[in-house]
Amino acid sequence: MKSVGRTDLPKAQQAALRSAIRWEIFTIAYTSVTIAVIALVVGGSQAMKTAWIEDMLSLIPQIAFLVSLLFIRRRPTRRFPFGLHRVMGIGHLVAGVALLAVGLNLAVESISGLVRGEHPAIGTVRVFGQTIWLGWLMVAVMTIVIIGPFFYGHAKAKLAPTLHNKVLYADADMAKADWTTTVASIVGVLGVGIGWWWLDGAAALFISLGIVWDGIRNARAAVRDLIDQRARTVDDSKPHPLIAQITRDLERQPWVQAAGVRMRDMGQVFHVEAFVVPHRAKVSVAHIERARAEIADLDWKMQDVSVVIVAELPDATREAD
């Protein structure tokens, strides 16, 4: 049955998915290199250390995305009749919780350092026979590594709506915001250079609070989807417009008096329950099957569609979001 248990993707989404996989693999490789390079110059700067850890954490959404793809392609079974699309949401939750936990730990560490008045030490190194302040190398490295996230962040942001993938969207959003981490770490290092030791701790706190906010935002969105909130757009800004579209299309049917929809996000596809109040007591199976097929044909994300004949619409289908 076309409207139940679909795991296939249209050509446009297949192309977008292949592109997303390439970008995620490139991001993992790029970030691994930046982690290694930053480790060489991290020194005693708390801001640099925090930025370094943030780079490590930024690998989690990419890994979660790639691992989830191994599961969501599997067709429904008796044991998992709705398929394994929820794995994508679980990956989203894991990424959010990890960011939140580590971000809080880094924030506490930064505050403790400021309270204790710890003065970070940034020494010198010899490069090609010349003695150079390590801070200049830190600034140079952080200025260079930000180039990558600017490009792959925007590329993923374009792909995420096509795939309706919130993990990919969160990854893109974090990448596009990486410039704030870079600027903060540079400010912290230069602050130490001019004798304002507290700027390093303040920059570290700013970066860690950014990590905490990313964690809260992603964990909250993942939890809401996993407990079946009404399906929303990929950026979680509003209810998904397909809900209203399905309702309008059903109510245009001559045999339908009123219609309402419950739609939940399964991770990248939707589970749709359409409730219909008919004009007459008897409705043919052909009418119901035709309505279900038309809903399934509206959008590739319709992984499971049910049309239920009722005497009165459930209250949840009428509530404004």
VEXDREN-2710 file (C-alpha; in Angstrom, 1 decimal):
% VEXDREN-2710
k/r/px/py/pz
1/MET/0.0/0.0/0.0
2/LYS/1.6/3.3/-1.1
3/SER/0.5/5.3/1.9
4/VAL/1.9/2.9/4.5
5/GLY/5.5/2.2/5.4
6/ARG/7.2/4.1/2.6
7/THR/11.0/4.3/2.8
8/ASP/11.7/5.5/-0.7
9/LEU/12.8/9.0/-1.7
10/PRO/12.0/11.0/-4.8
11/LYS/14.9/11.9/-7.1
12/ALA/15.3/15.4/-5.7
13/GLN/15.5/14.1/-2.2
14/GLN/17.9/11.3/-3.2
15/ALA/20.2/13.9/-4.8
16/ALA/20.0/16.1/-1.7
17/LEU/20.7/13.2/0.6
18/ARG/23.8/12.2/-1.4
19/SER/25.0/15.8/-1.2
20/ALA/24.3/15.9/2.5
21/ILE/26.3/12.8/3.1
22/ARG/29.2/14.2/1.2
23/TRP/29.1/17.4/3.1
24/GLU/28.9/15.5/6.5
25/ILE/31.9/13.4/5.6
26/PHE/33.8/16.5/4.5
27/THR/32.9/18.3/7.7
28/ILE/34.1/15.4/9.8
29/ALA/37.4/15.4/8.0
30/TYR/37.8/19.2/8.1
31/THR/36.9/19.3/11.8
32/SER/39.3/16.5/12.7
33/VAL/42.1/18.5/11.1
34/THR/41.1/21.7/12.9
35/ILE/41.0/19.8/16.2
36/ALA/44.5/18.5/15.7
37/VAL/45.8/22.0/14.6
38/ILE/44.2/23.8/17.5
39/ALA/45.6/21.2/19.9
40/LEU/49.1/22.3/18.8
41/VAL/48.5/26.0/19.8
42/VAL/45.9/25.8/22.6
43/GLY/48.4/26.8/25.3
44/GLY/47.1/28.0/28.6
45/SER/44.2/30.0/27.2
46/GLN/40.8/28.9/28.6
47/ALA/39.1/30.5/25.6
48/MET/41.1/28.4/23.2
49/LYS/40.5/25.3/25.3
50/THR/36.8/25.9/25.2
51/ALA/36.8/26.5/21.5
52/TRP/38.8/23.3/21.0
53/ILE/36.3/21.3/23.0
54/GLU/33.4/22.9/21.0
55/ASP/35.0/21.7/17.8
56/MET/35.0/18.1/19.2
57/LEU/31.4/18.4/20.2
58/SER/30.4/19.7/16.7
59/LEU/31.2/16.2/15.4
60/ILE/28.3/14.7/17.3
61/PRO/25.5/15.9/14.9
62/GLN/27.3/14.8/11.8
63/ILE/28.0/11.3/13.3
64/ALA/24.4/11.1/14.5
65/PHE/23.1/12.0/11.0
66/LEU/25.2/9.4/9.3
67/VAL/24.5/6.6/11.8
68/SER/20.8/7.3/11.7
69/LEU/20.7/6.9/7.9
70/LEU/21.7/3.2/8.4
71/PHE/18.4/2.7/10.2
72/ILE/15.7/4.9/8.7
73/ARG/16.0/3.2/5.3
74/ARG/14.8/-0.1/6.7
75/ARG/11.2/-1.0/5.9
76/PRO/8.6/-1.5/8.7
77/THR/8.4/-5.0/10.3
78/ARG/6.1/-6.7/12.7
79/ARG/8.4/-5.7/15.6
80/PHE/8.7/-2.1/14.3
81/PRO/5.5/-1.5/12.4
82/PHE/6.2/2.3/12.0
83/GLY/9.7/1.7/10.7
84/LEU/12.9/3.1/12.4
85/HIS/12.5/6.8/11.5
86/ARG/12.6/7.7/15.2
87/VAL/16.3/6.9/15.2
88/MET/16.9/10.3/13.6
89/GLY/15.1/12.0/16.5
90/ILE/17.1/10.0/19.0
91/GLY/20.3/11.1/17.3
92/HIS/19.1/14.7/17.6
93/LEU/18.4/14.2/21.3
94/VAL/21.8/12.6/22.0
95/ALA/23.5/15.6/20.3
96/GLY/21.5/18.1/22.3
97/VAL/22.1/16.4/25.6
98/ALA/25.8/16.1/25.0
99/LEU/26.1/19.8/24.1
100/LEU/24.1/20.8/27.1
101/ALA/26.1/18.6/29.6
102/VAL/29.6/19.6/28.4
103/GLY/28.6/23.3/27.9
104/LEU/27.4/23.5/31.5
105/ASN/30.6/21.9/32.7
106/LEU/32.7/24.4/30.7
107/ALA/30.6/27.3/31.9
108/VAL/31.2/26.3/35.6
109/GLU/34.9/25.9/34.9
110/SER/35.1/29.4/33.3
111/ILE/33.2/31.1/36.1
112/SER/35.4/29.3/38.7
113/GLY/38.5/30.6/36.9
114/LEU/37.2/34.2/36.9
115/VAL/36.3/34.0/40.6
116/ARG/39.7/32.6/41.6
117/GLY/41.4/35.3/39.4
118/GLU/43.4/32.7/37.4
119/HIS/45.8/34.5/35.1
120/PRO/46.3/32.4/31.9
121/ALA/49.9/32.0/30.7
122/ILE/50.6/32.2/27.0
123/GLY/54.2/31.7/26.3
124/THR/56.5/31.9/23.2
125/VAL/57.6/29.5/20.6
126/ARG/60.5/29.4/18.1
127/VAL/59.4/29.3/14.5
128/PHE/62.1/29.2/11.8
129/GLY/64.6/30.4/14.3
130/GLN/62.4/33.3/15.4
131/THR/60.8/33.7/18.8
132/ILE/57.1/34.4/18.4
133/TRP/54.4/34.9/21.0
134/LEU/52.1/31.9/20.9
135/GLY/49.1/34.1/20.9
136/TRP/49.7/35.2/17.4
137/LEU/49.7/31.6/16.2
138/MET/46.4/31.1/18.1
139/VAL/44.8/34.1/16.3
140/ALA/46.1/32.9/12.9
141/VAL/44.8/29.4/13.4
142/MET/41.4/30.5/14.5
143/THR/41.1/32.9/11.7
144/ILE/41.9/30.2/9.1
145/VAL/39.7/27.4/10.6
146/ILE/36.5/29.5/10.4
147/ILE/36.5/29.5/6.6
148/GLY/35.2/26.0/6.3
149/PRO/32.1/26.3/8.5
150/PHE/31.0/29.4/6.6
151/PHE/30.7/27.4/3.4
152/TYR/29.5/24.0/4.6
153/GLY/27.1/25.6/7.1
154/HIS/25.2/27.4/4.3
155/ALA/25.3/24.3/2.0
156/LYS/23.7/22.2/4.7
157/ALA/21.1/24.9/5.5
158/LYS/19.9/24.7/1.9
159/LEU/19.7/20.9/2.0
160/ALA/17.9/20.5/5.3
161/PRO/14.5/21.8/4.2
162/THR/14.6/19.6/1.1
163/LEU/15.1/16.5/3.3
164/HIS/13.1/17.9/6.2
165/ASN/16.0/16.8/8.5
166/LYS/16.3/18.6/11.8
167/VAL/19.6/17.0/12.7
168/LEU/21.1/18.4/9.4
169/TYR/19.4/21.8/10.1
170/ALA/20.8/22.0/13.6
171/ASP/24.3/21.0/12.3
172/ALA/24.1/23.8/9.7
173/ASP/22.9/26.3/12.3
174/MET/25.8/25.5/14.6
175/ALA/28.3/25.8/11.8
176/LYS/27.0/29.2/10.7
177/ALA/27.3/30.4/14.2
178/ASP/30.9/29.2/14.6
179/TRP/32.3/32.7/13.8
180/THR/31.1/33.9/17.2
181/THR/33.3/31.2/18.8
182/THR/36.3/32.3/16.7
183/VAL/35.9/36.0/17.5
184/ALA/35.4/35.3/21.2
185/SER/38.6/33.1/21.3
186/ILE/40.6/35.7/19.4
187/VAL/39.4/38.5/21.8
188/GLY/40.3/36.3/24.8
189/VAL/43.8/35.6/23.5
190/LEU/44.4/39.3/22.6
191/GLY/43.1/40.3/26.0
192/VAL/45.8/38.2/27.7
193/GLY/48.4/39.8/25.4
194/ILE/47.5/43.4/26.6
195/GLY/47.3/42.4/30.2
196/TRP/43.5/42.0/30.6
197/TRP/43.6/38.5/31.9
198/TRP/39.9/38.4/32.7
199/LEU/39.0/38.6/28.9
200/ASP/40.2/35.1/28.4
201/GLY/37.9/33.7/31.0
202/ALA/35.0/35.9/29.8
203/ALA/35.5/34.7/26.3
204/ALA/35.5/31.1/27.5
205/LEU/32.3/31.7/29.4
206/PHE/30.7/33.3/26.3
207/ILE/31.6/30.3/24.2
208/SER/30.4/27.8/26.8
209/LEU/27.1/29.6/27.1
210/GLY/26.7/29.3/23.3
211/ILE/27.3/25.6/23.6
212/VAL/24.7/25.4/26.4
213/TRP/22.1/27.3/24.3
214/ASP/22.8/24.9/21.3
215/GLY/22.2/22.0/23.7
216/ILE/19.0/23.4/25.1
217/ARG/17.6/24.3/21.8
218/ASN/18.4/20.9/20.2
219/ALA/17.4/18.8/23.1
220/ARG/14.1/20.6/23.5
221/ALA/13.2/20.2/19.8
222/ALA/14.1/16.5/19.8
223/VAL/12.1/15.8/23.0
224/ARG/9.0/17.6/21.6
225/ASP/9.2/15.5/18.4
226/LEU/9.7/12.3/20.3
227/ILE/6.7/12.9/22.5
228/ASP/4.6/13.6/19.4
229/GLN/4.1/17.3/19.2
230/ARG/2.2/18.6/16.2
231/ALA/4.5/18.4/13.1
232/ARG/6.4/21.6/12.5
233/THR/8.7/23.0/9.9
234/VAL/12.3/22.0/9.8
235/ASP/13.3/25.1/11.8
236/ASP/10.5/24.5/14.4
237/SER/9.2/28.0/13.8
238/LYS/5.6/27.1/13.0
239/PRO/3.2/24.2/12.5
240/HIS/3.9/22.4/9.2
241/PRO/1.7/23.9/6.4
242/LEU/0.8/20.4/5.1
243/ILE/-1.6/20.1/8.1
244/ALA/-3.8/22.9/6.9
245/GLN/-3.4/21.8/3.2
246/ILE/-4.6/18.3/4.0
247/THR/-7.6/19.7/5.9
248/ARG/-8.6/22.0/3.1
249/ASP/-8.3/19.3/0.5
250/LEU/-10.4/16.9/2.4
251/GLU/-13.1/19.5/3.1
252/ARG/-13.4/20.2/-0.7
253/GLN/-14.5/16.6/-1.1
254/PRO/-18.3/16.5/-1.8
255/TRP/-18.9/13.7/0.8
256/VAL/-17.0/15.5/3.6
257/GLN/-18.7/17.8/6.1
258/ALA/-15.6/18.5/8.2
259/ALA/-12.1/17.3/8.6
260/GLY/-9.2/17.6/11.0
261/VAL/-5.6/16.3/11.1
262/ARG/-3.2/14.9/13.6
263/MET/0.3/14.8/12.1
264/ARG/3.5/13.9/13.9
265/ASP/7.1/14.0/12.9
266/MET/8.7/10.6/12.8
267/GLY/12.2/12.0/12.3
268/GLN/12.2/12.8/8.6
269/VAL/8.7/11.7/7.5
270/PHE/5.2/12.2/8.8
271/HIS/2.6/10.0/10.3
272/VAL/-0.8/11.4/9.4
273/GLU/-4.2/10.7/10.9
274/ALA/-7.0/12.4/9.0
275/PHE/-10.4/12.5/10.8
276/VAL/-13.4/13.0/8.6
277/VAL/-17.0/13.8/9.5
278/PRO/-19.1/12.7/6.4
279/HIS/-22.3/14.2/5.2
280/ARG/-24.1/10.8/5.4
281/ALA/-23.9/7.8/7.6
282/LYS/-22.5/5.4/5.0
283/VAL/-19.2/6.1/3.2
284/SER/-17.8/3.8/0.6
285/VAL/-14.4/2.2/0.9
286/ALA/-13.5/3.7/-2.4
287/HIS/-14.0/7.2/-1.0
288/ILE/-11.7/6.5/1.9
289/GLU/-9.0/4.9/-0.2
290/ARG/-9.1/7.7/-2.7
291/ALA/-8.8/10.3/0.1
292/ARG/-5.8/8.4/1.6
293/ALA/-4.1/8.1/-1.8
294/GLU/-4.5/11.8/-2.5
295/ILE/-3.0/12.7/0.9
296/ALA/-0.1/10.4/0.3
297/ASP/0.5/12.0/-3.1
298/LEU/0.7/15.5/-1.7
299/ASP/4.3/15.2/-0.4
300/TRP/7.0/12.5/-0.2
301/LYS/7.1/12.9/3.6
302/MET/3.8/11.1/4.0
303/GLN/5.2/7.8/5.3
304/ASP/2.0/6.6/7.0
305/VAL/-1.5/7.9/6.2
306/SER/-4.8/6.9/7.9
307/VAL/-8.3/8.2/7.2
308/VAL/-10.7/7.7/10.0
309/ILE/-14.5/8.3/9.7
310/VAL/-15.9/9.9/12.9
311/ALA/-19.1/11.4/14.1
312/GLU/-17.3/14.4/15.7
313/LEU/-13.8/15.7/15.2
314/PRO/-11.3/15.1/18.1
315/ASP/-10.5/18.3/20.1
316/ALA/-6.8/18.0/19.4
317/THR/-7.4/18.5/15.6
318/ARG/-9.1/21.8/16.2
319/GLU/-6.6/23.4/18.5
320/ALA/-4.5/26.3/17.2
321/ASP/-0.8/26.0/17.6
END
